[in-house]
Structures are given as C-alpha cells and as structure tokens.
Amino acid sequence: MEMADDIIINKADGSNMEKAALAQAQFKNALHLFPMADSRWTPQVLTYSGFYEIGIKEVMKMIDAYVAFTKKNGFFETRRRKQSKYWMYESINEKLKDSFYQNPEIKNLLGIKELMVLNDQNSSFVAAKELLDLYFSSLKK
C-alpha cells in the first residue's frame, strides 16, 4: 500500500481552523499505523490557507526537505525511473486503445457485439476475441 509523502490540509482558515487543527492531529496520530515508506521519509502533516496565505513557507520547506532527503538516499531517482517506465507503457496502451476504437470496422461491430453479450448470445471472451482478431487482421492489410 502506498502512503502519501506528506499531508497538507487545505482551507485551514476562518471557521475551518479548528476542524483543520483537529484533522491535523488525527492524521499525525494515525500515521504510525502505516508501515515505513520505501523512501524512508516520515510524512509530515501541515495546515494551509491559500486565501490568507498561511502556511505557504512551511509547505515549501517541507517539499524541499522531502526532495533533498529522497535525492540523498537515491529514492527520488529510483521513483523517477519507475514513473518513466510506467508512463511509457501507459502511452503505448492509450495509443493501442485509441487505434482499436477508431478502427472503422471495429466501430461498426462494437455495438452489435455488445448487444450479443448483453443478450447472452455470445460470451464476453468470444466477442472480445472476434473483435481483436478483426482488428489485428485489418492491420495486416
């Protein structure tokens, strides 16, 4: 389970100040229930008011401390590489999905296959296989 690097309670102003302070205390008390993060960073909990510009310096200081800490222990770069890999695969998946759904033959048959599945005339797996087979055969043309 992934934990937040830090927690910032926004709109901590006016009539929300007490609620924000209570939420801050509750989050601080609950953080010990979670396992240590892979980064080895202990999350901090701060309150912030954009309207009154309260807590901006503290939030920026916390972010800078996190970045410095994780760069020093190598976690920052490791996470950045994992994110780059993730986004490479996400980009491939999105492009493939767009290509599939924009294919004219698929567009024409998709609704029909969907109705067949909904009416128990075809299994979802068979319908998917037939549509994918059609899509891949159209790529060979």
Backbone as ProteinMPNN parsed JSONL, in Angstrom:
{"seq_chain_A": "MEMADDIIINKADGSNMEKAALAQAQFKNALHLFPMADSRWTPQVLTYSGFYEIGIKEVMKMIDAYVAFTKKNGFFETRRRKQSKYWMYESINEKLKDSFYQNPEIKNLLGIKELMVLNDQNSSFVAAKELLDLYFSSLKK", "coords_chain_A": {"N_chain_A": [[0.843, -1.169, 0.0], [0.58, 2.154, -0.873], [1.681, 5.107, 0.634], [0.956, 8.538, 1.389], [3.361, 11.072, 0.674], [3.488, 13.397, 2.123], [1.089, 15.251, 4.05], [-1.221, 17.723, 3.447], [-3.44, 19.923, 4.786], [-5.875, 21.719, 3.454], [-7.517, 24.95, 3.147], [-7.494, 25.891, 5.749], [-8.661, 28.0, 7.461], [-10.553, 30.774, 8.817], [-13.719, 29.697, 9.907], [-12.981, 27.106, 9.647], [-10.612, 26.611, 10.936], [-10.374, 25.307, 13.471], [-11.352, 22.757, 12.83], [-9.475, 22.008, 10.917], [-7.157, 21.917, 12.475], [-7.844, 19.84, 14.187], [-8.112, 17.746, 12.358], [-5.474, 17.652, 11.48], [-4.16, 16.8, 13.84], [-5.377, 14.283, 14.121], [-4.541, 12.956, 11.777], [-1.761, 12.971, 12.203], [-1.641, 11.328, 14.473], [-2.537, 8.944, 13.357], [-0.648, 8.198, 11.488], [1.407, 6.555, 12.451], [0.391, 4.037, 12.264], [0.826, 3.052, 9.787], [3.08, 1.256, 7.627], [6.646, 1.876, 7.334], [7.565, 4.065, 4.755], [8.802, 3.324, 1.434], [10.65, 5.21, 0.742], [11.764, 5.901, 3.094], [11.112, 8.193, 4.365], [9.461, 10.121, 6.795], [6.187, 10.973, 6.82], [4.888, 14.285, 7.006], [2.436, 16.418, 8.528], [0.671, 19.177, 7.651], [-1.064, 22.34, 7.926], [-2.821, 24.64, 5.806], [-3.616, 27.743, 4.293], [-4.722, 29.068, 1.481], [-6.178, 31.314, 0.906], [-5.625, 33.185, 2.966], [-2.96, 33.045, 2.788], [-1.448, 31.493, 4.576], [0.898, 29.339, 5.888], [2.275, 28.715, 3.579], [5.087, 29.019, 3.317], [5.937, 27.031, 5.092], [4.93, 24.729, 3.884], [6.366, 24.751, 1.468], [8.946, 24.501, 2.493], [8.764, 21.962, 3.624], [8.366, 20.408, 1.307], [10.78, 20.897, -0.039], [12.524, 19.733, 1.83], [11.736, 17.054, 1.687], [12.388, 16.429, -1.005], [15.181, 16.856, -0.955], [15.928, 14.914, 0.974], [15.092, 12.476, -0.251], [16.544, 12.562, -2.597], [19.099, 12.375, -1.638], [19.151, 9.789, -0.511], [18.728, 8.248, -2.761], [16.197, 7.449, -3.504], [14.535, 9.232, -4.887], [15.451, 9.334, -7.579], [15.159, 6.649, -8.262], [12.369, 6.327, -8.043], [11.617, 8.159, -10.016], [12.57, 6.89, -12.332], [10.95, 4.575, -12.316], [8.474, 5.795, -12.663], [8.805, 6.877, -15.209], [9.01, 4.549, -16.745], [6.459, 3.482, -16.245], [4.837, 5.47, -17.478], [5.644, 5.182, -20.105], [4.552, 2.678, -20.791], [1.856, 3.261, -20.303], [1.409, 5.176, -22.29], [1.741, 3.625, -24.591], [-0.383, 1.801, -24.222], [-2.606, 3.555, -24.305], [-2.412, 4.554, -26.929], [-2.719, 2.192, -28.423], [-5.305, 1.466, -27.602], [-6.785, 3.688, -28.514], [-6.323, 3.412, -31.287], [-7.561, 0.949, -31.747], [-10.317, 1.45, -31.048], [-10.912, 3.487, -32.851], [-10.822, 2.301, -35.27], [-12.516, 1.728, -38.25], [-13.953, -0.679, -38.899], [-14.175, -1.914, -36.424], [-15.606, 0.006, -35.025], [-18.071, -0.237, -36.349], [-18.915, -2.817, -35.633], [-18.811, -3.034, -32.877], [-20.996, -2.187, -31.218], [-22.906, -4.074, -31.97], [-21.714, -6.493, -31.156], [-21.625, -5.964, -28.444], [-24.349, -5.903, -27.753], [-24.957, -8.571, -28.318], [-23.509, -9.844, -26.317], [-24.763, -8.784, -24.043], [-27.277, -9.894, -24.391], [-26.861, -12.525, -23.966], [-26.067, -14.002, -26.193], [-23.58, -14.37, -26.963], [-20.418, -14.999, -25.481], [-18.522, -12.801, -23.355], [-15.798, -13.123, -23.683], [-15.504, -14.468, -26.129], [-16.634, -12.575, -27.859], [-14.834, -10.457, -27.493], [-12.479, -11.667, -28.44], [-13.172, -12.112, -31.131], [-13.497, -9.464, -32.026], [-10.908, -8.461, -31.569], [-9.414, -10.172, -33.212], [-10.406, -9.378, -35.704], [-9.531, -6.715, -35.685], [-6.68, -7.024, -35.595], [-6.28, -8.425, -37.965], [-7.025, -6.477, -39.775], [-4.906, -4.755, -39.575], [-2.923, -6.003, -40.957], [-3.488, -5.646, -43.593]], "CA_chain_A": [[0.0, 0.0, 0.0], [1.373, 3.364, -0.963], [1.29, 6.156, 1.575], [1.27, 9.892, 0.941], [4.665, 11.566, 1.11], [3.151, 14.391, 3.133], [-0.335, 15.575, 4.031], [-1.477, 19.149, 3.612], [-4.855, 20.184, 4.984], [-6.144, 22.997, 2.811], [-8.642, 25.773, 3.631], [-7.373, 25.979, 7.21], [-8.867, 29.407, 7.803], [-11.897, 31.129, 9.256], [-14.41, 28.731, 10.766], [-12.363, 25.789, 9.442], [-9.32, 26.494, 11.632], [-10.449, 24.26, 14.5], [-11.503, 21.471, 12.141], [-8.191, 21.696, 10.287], [-6.228, 21.532, 13.549], [-8.271, 18.513, 14.64], [-7.735, 16.807, 11.288], [-4.015, 17.543, 11.534], [-3.827, 15.946, 14.983], [-5.826, 12.914, 13.845], [-3.635, 12.368, 10.78], [-0.471, 12.726, 12.861], [-1.806, 10.162, 15.336], [-2.782, 7.741, 12.559], [0.483, 7.86, 10.612], [2.233, 5.478, 12.992], [-0.259, 2.768, 11.94], [1.265, 2.638, 8.46], [4.486, 0.841, 7.571], [7.603, 2.873, 6.843], [7.543, 4.221, 3.3], [10.01, 2.882, 0.737], [11.588, 6.334, 0.708], [12.25, 6.045, 4.476], [10.67, 9.516, 4.808], [8.314, 10.145, 7.688], [5.287, 12.032, 6.347], [4.517, 15.376, 7.894], [1.067, 16.899, 8.334], [0.618, 20.627, 7.817], [-2.285, 23.028, 7.508], [-2.518, 25.659, 4.809], [-4.713, 28.59, 3.836], [-4.372, 29.845, 0.29], [-6.885, 32.582, 0.964], [-4.876, 34.091, 3.84], [-1.537, 32.78, 2.542], [-0.861, 30.984, 5.818], [1.477, 28.01, 5.77], [2.944, 28.518, 2.291], [6.525, 28.818, 3.551], [6.107, 25.735, 5.747], [4.688, 23.696, 2.87], [7.518, 24.754, 0.552], [10.083, 23.968, 3.249], [8.525, 20.52, 3.734], [8.611, 19.826, -0.016], [12.237, 20.95, -0.256], [13.155, 18.741, 2.714], [11.439, 15.735, 1.116], [13.19, 16.261, -2.221], [16.583, 16.702, -0.546], [16.062, 13.629, 1.669], [14.968, 11.362, -1.189], [17.663, 12.609, -3.552], [20.288, 11.916, -0.918], [19.139, 8.333, -0.328], [18.558, 7.594, -4.053], [14.808, 7.092, -3.772], [13.961, 10.177, -5.852], [15.809, 8.887, -8.928], [14.538, 5.337, -8.466], [10.946, 6.58, -8.295], [11.505, 8.845, -11.307], [12.739, 5.867, -13.371], [9.732, 3.755, -12.315], [7.401, 6.598, -13.254], [9.064, 6.965, -16.65], [8.627, 3.245, -17.301], [5.002, 3.412, -16.172], [4.238, 6.341, -18.483], [5.908, 4.604, -21.416], [3.525, 1.662, -21.018], [0.556, 3.929, -20.385], [1.329, 5.803, -23.61], [1.51, 2.534, -25.547], [-1.749, 1.306, -24.025], [-3.563, 4.551, -24.798], [-2.328, 4.605, -28.392], [-3.343, 0.969, -28.925], [-6.739, 1.554, -27.339], [-7.337, 4.661, -29.461], [-6.272, 2.817, -32.619], [-8.59, -0.088, -31.785], [-11.665, 2.008, -31.048], [-11.106, 4.356, -34.007], [-10.845, 1.469, -36.468], [-13.892, 1.767, -38.784], [-14.62, -1.983, -38.8], [-14.47, -2.127, -35.004], [-16.701, 0.93, -34.701], [-19.316, -0.772, -36.891], [-19.314, -4.064, -34.994], [-18.727, -2.985, -31.413], [-22.341, -2.139, -30.649], [-23.565, -5.363, -32.242], [-21.099, -7.481, -30.255], [-22.041, -5.62, -27.084], [-25.724, -6.393, -27.607], [-24.922, -10.035, -28.283], [-23.044, -10.217, -24.971], [-25.826, -8.43, -23.093], [-28.42, -10.791, -24.614], [-26.353, -13.898, -23.775], [-25.9, -14.687, -27.469], [-22.136, -14.549, -27.128], [-19.709, -14.71, -24.231], [-17.68, -11.6, -23.45], [-14.473, -13.524, -24.149], [-15.609, -14.756, -27.559], [-16.845, -11.293, -28.54], [-13.566, -9.727, -27.461], [-11.539, -12.348, -29.348], [-13.589, -11.842, -32.512], [-13.173, -8.06, -32.337], [-9.448, -8.324, -31.643], [-8.964, -10.857, -34.438], [-10.748, -8.484, -36.808], [-8.63, -5.567, -35.609], [-5.319, -7.413, -35.976], [-6.259, -8.769, -39.404], [-7.086, -5.216, -40.537], [-3.574, -4.146, -39.548], [-2.081, -6.713, -41.932], [-3.885, -5.253, -44.96]], "C_chain_A": [[0.893, 1.239, 0.0], [0.8, 4.428, -0.032], [1.648, 7.507, 0.975], [2.646, 10.294, 1.459], [4.498, 12.578, 2.234], [1.659, 14.667, 3.02], [-0.48, 17.067, 4.314], [-2.988, 19.342, 3.693], [-5.116, 21.609, 4.532], [-7.36, 23.677, 3.447], [-8.667, 25.836, 5.148], [-7.464, 27.446, 7.621], [-10.302, 29.629, 8.251], [-12.489, 30.09, 10.193], [-13.839, 27.318, 10.616], [-11.098, 25.577, 10.266], [-9.327, 25.378, 12.676], [-10.527, 22.88, 13.868], [-10.183, 21.047, 11.501], [-7.172, 21.245, 11.324], [-6.568, 20.135, 14.08], [-7.873, 17.454, 13.615], [-6.227, 16.582, 11.285], [-3.587, 16.607, 12.661], [-4.209, 14.496, 14.719], [-4.927, 12.23, 12.815], [-2.28, 12.047, 11.407], [-0.538, 11.476, 13.733], [-1.947, 8.867, 14.537], [-1.562, 7.296, 11.757], [1.341, 6.709, 11.134], [1.645, 4.094, 12.701], [0.202, 2.208, 10.589], [2.724, 2.201, 8.492], [5.365, 1.975, 7.03], [7.566, 2.891, 5.316], [8.859, 3.735, 2.698], [11.081, 3.968, 0.726], [12.306, 6.523, 2.041], [11.895, 7.412, 5.064], [9.478, 9.362, 5.74], [7.408, 11.292, 7.254], [4.982, 13.055, 7.435], [3.084, 15.793, 7.573], [1.052, 18.391, 8.642], [-0.756, 21.152, 7.435], [-1.871, 24.204, 6.636], [-3.781, 26.448, 4.482], [-4.227, 29.41, 2.654], [-4.989, 31.23, 0.338], [-6.109, 33.603, 1.788], [-3.359, 33.931, 3.695], [-0.803, 32.376, 3.822], [-0.344, 29.567, 5.557], [2.218, 27.752, 4.483], [4.425, 28.224, 2.493], [6.79, 27.442, 4.156], [5.919, 24.578, 4.757], [5.883, 23.61, 1.916], [8.759, 24.179, 1.228], [9.97, 22.443, 3.373], [8.814, 19.823, 2.398], [10.108, 19.798, -0.306], [12.967, 19.907, 0.588], [12.937, 17.327, 2.171], [12.321, 15.464, -0.103], [14.659, 16.042, -1.859], [16.825, 15.337, 0.091], [16.05, 12.466, 0.675], [16.03, 11.39, -2.281], [18.929, 12.058, -2.897], [20.309, 10.393, -0.778], [18.862, 7.552, -1.616], [17.124, 7.252, -4.42], [14.198, 7.965, -4.869], [14.206, 9.686, -7.279], [15.185, 7.528, -9.247], [13.062, 5.495, -8.794], [10.747, 7.226, -9.658], [11.631, 7.839, -12.454], [11.496, 4.98, -13.457], [8.569, 4.509, -12.954], [7.581, 6.714, -14.766], [8.658, 5.671, -17.346], [7.107, 3.114, -17.331], [4.369, 4.235, -17.292], [4.524, 5.871, -19.897], [4.813, 3.582, -21.737], [2.127, 2.264, -21.096], [0.365, 4.571, -21.755], [1.064, 4.755, -24.688], [0.068, 2.05, -25.439], [-2.797, 2.274, -24.56], [-3.584, 4.604, -26.315], [-2.989, 3.369, -29.008], [-4.864, 1.019, -28.76], [-7.405, 2.533, -28.316], [-7.396, 4.089, -30.872], [-7.375, 1.771, -32.774], [-9.977, 0.533, -31.933], [-11.942, 2.951, -32.218], [-11.127, 3.587, -35.32], [-12.29, 1.394, -36.981], [-14.636, 0.438, -38.656], [-15.032, -2.275, -37.348], [-15.641, -1.243, -34.593], [-18.052, 0.368, -35.15], [-19.815, -1.989, -36.129], [-19.414, -4.009, -33.479], [-20.104, -3.004, -30.741], [-23.093, -3.454, -30.819], [-23.037, -6.424, -31.288], [-21.521, -7.224, -28.81], [-23.462, -6.128, -26.811], [-25.779, -7.912, -27.524], [-24.476, -10.53, -26.902], [-24.147, -9.951, -23.953], [-27.036, -9.356, -23.198], [-28.025, -12.266, -24.497], [-26.288, -14.692, -25.073], [-24.431, -14.994, -27.74], [-21.485, -14.281, -25.774], [-18.84, -13.465, -24.437], [-16.311, -11.953, -24.024], [-14.471, -13.812, -25.654], [-15.769, -13.456, -28.337], [-15.547, -10.493, -28.6], [-12.569, -10.345, -28.44], [-11.889, -12.052, -30.794], [-13.245, -10.412, -32.919], [-11.664, -7.859, -32.459], [-8.888, -9.009, -32.881], [-9.226, -9.985, -35.656], [-9.792, -7.299, -36.849], [-7.224, -5.939, -36.097], [-5.23, -7.816, -37.445], [-6.323, -7.505, -40.262], [-5.742, -4.5, -40.554], [-2.644, -4.767, -40.598], [-2.36, -6.308, -43.354], [-3.04, -4.14, -45.481]], "O_chain_A": [[1.838, 1.343, 0.782], [-0.414, 4.609, 0.063], [2.549, 7.601, 0.141], [3.043, 9.9, 2.556], [5.282, 12.602, 3.183], [1.039, 14.349, 2.005], [0.064, 17.594, 5.284], [-3.721, 18.968, 2.778], [-4.646, 22.571, 5.139], [-8.124, 23.055, 4.184], [-9.735, 25.835, 5.76], [-6.487, 28.048, 8.065], [-11.158, 28.761, 8.077], [-11.846, 29.658, 11.15], [-14.19, 26.429, 11.392], [-10.562, 24.469, 10.291], [-8.382, 24.593, 12.75], [-9.856, 21.946, 14.309], [-9.817, 19.873, 11.538], [-6.413, 20.305, 11.087], [-5.673, 19.348, 14.384], [-7.359, 16.394, 13.973], [-5.76, 15.457, 11.109], [-2.752, 15.725, 12.46], [-3.455, 13.582, 15.053], [-4.591, 11.055, 12.966], [-1.719, 10.977, 11.168], [0.386, 10.663, 13.737], [-1.52, 7.808, 14.996], [-1.463, 6.126, 11.387], [1.936, 5.972, 10.348], [2.33, 3.086, 12.873], [-0.009, 1.033, 10.291], [3.513, 2.712, 9.287], [4.89, 2.896, 6.367], [7.54, 1.841, 4.676], [9.896, 3.733, 3.362], [12.276, 3.673, 0.703], [13.322, 7.212, 2.117], [12.345, 7.743, 6.161], [8.587, 8.551, 5.487], [7.809, 12.455, 7.312], [4.84, 12.725, 8.613], [2.587, 15.546, 6.474], [1.378, 18.813, 9.751], [-1.511, 20.497, 6.717], [-0.745, 24.695, 6.709], [-4.875, 25.889, 4.405], [-3.423, 30.329, 2.807], [-4.397, 32.202, -0.131], [-5.947, 34.75, 1.37], [-2.581, 34.591, 4.385], [0.298, 32.846, 4.108], [-1.076, 28.71, 5.063], [2.75, 26.658, 4.301], [4.958, 27.283, 1.905], [7.748, 26.766, 3.781], [6.649, 23.587, 4.791], [6.351, 22.516, 1.599], [9.532, 23.454, 0.602], [10.963, 21.728, 3.242], [9.441, 18.764, 2.374], [10.637, 18.787, -0.766], [13.913, 19.274, 0.12], [13.851, 16.502, 2.193], [12.926, 14.398, -0.216], [15.305, 15.144, -2.398], [17.816, 14.675, -0.217], [16.896, 11.575, 0.749], [16.378, 10.345, -2.831], [19.722, 11.364, -3.533], [21.364, 9.773, -0.91], [18.769, 6.325, -1.579], [16.863, 6.81, -5.539], [13.424, 7.474, -5.69], [13.281, 9.629, -8.089], [14.739, 7.291, -10.369], [12.561, 4.863, -9.724], [9.81, 6.88, -10.377], [10.892, 7.92, -13.435], [11.037, 4.666, -14.555], [7.777, 3.929, -13.696], [6.605, 6.655, -15.515], [8.038, 5.697, -18.409], [6.538, 2.682, -18.334], [3.467, 3.757, -17.98], [3.731, 6.129, -20.803], [4.22, 3.615, -22.815], [1.302, 1.806, -21.887], [-0.728, 4.514, -22.319], [0.256, 4.976, -25.591], [-0.621, 1.907, -26.449], [-3.765, 1.858, -25.196], [-4.651, 4.69, -26.921], [-3.725, 3.476, -29.989], [-5.609, 0.657, -29.67], [-8.461, 2.238, -28.875], [-8.394, 4.255, -31.573], [-8.043, 1.712, -33.807], [-10.724, 0.178, -32.844], [-13.105, 3.191, -32.543], [-11.419, 4.159, -36.37], [-13.192, 1.033, -36.225], [-15.825, 0.427, -38.338], [-16.108, -2.817, -37.094], [-16.555, -1.689, -33.899], [-19.048, 0.476, -34.435], [-21.024, -2.175, -35.993], [-20.048, -4.871, -32.87], [-20.329, -3.764, -29.799], [-23.822, -3.888, -29.927], [-23.811, -7.166, -30.684], [-21.745, -8.164, -28.047], [-23.731, -6.71, -25.76], [-26.556, -8.47, -26.75], [-25.005, -11.514, -26.386], [-24.431, -10.794, -23.103], [-27.739, -9.578, -22.212], [-28.787, -13.148, -24.892], [-26.437, -15.914, -25.063], [-24.095, -15.775, -28.63], [-21.95, -13.434, -25.012], [-18.474, -13.13, -25.564], [-15.729, -11.165, -24.769], [-13.536, -13.436, -26.361], [-15.115, -13.258, -29.36], [-15.207, -9.922, -29.636], [-11.894, -9.63, -29.18], [-11.003, -11.77, -31.602], [-12.759, -10.175, -34.025], [-11.201, -7.159, -33.36], [-7.984, -8.48, -33.529], [-8.374, -9.865, -36.537], [-9.301, -6.923, -37.914], [-6.651, -5.234, -36.927], [-4.213, -7.574, -38.095], [-5.745, -7.462, -41.348], [-5.473, -3.715, -41.464], [-1.701, -4.127, -41.063], [-1.558, -6.591, -44.244], [-3.239, -3.691, -46.61]]}, "name": "protein", "num_of_chains": 1, "seq": "MEMADDIIINKADGSNMEKAALAQAQFKNALHLFPMADSRWTPQVLTYSGFYEIGIKEVMKMIDAYVAFTKKNGFFETRRRKQSKYWMYESINEKLKDSFYQNPEIKNLLGIKELMVLNDQNSSFVAAKELLDLYFSSLKK"}
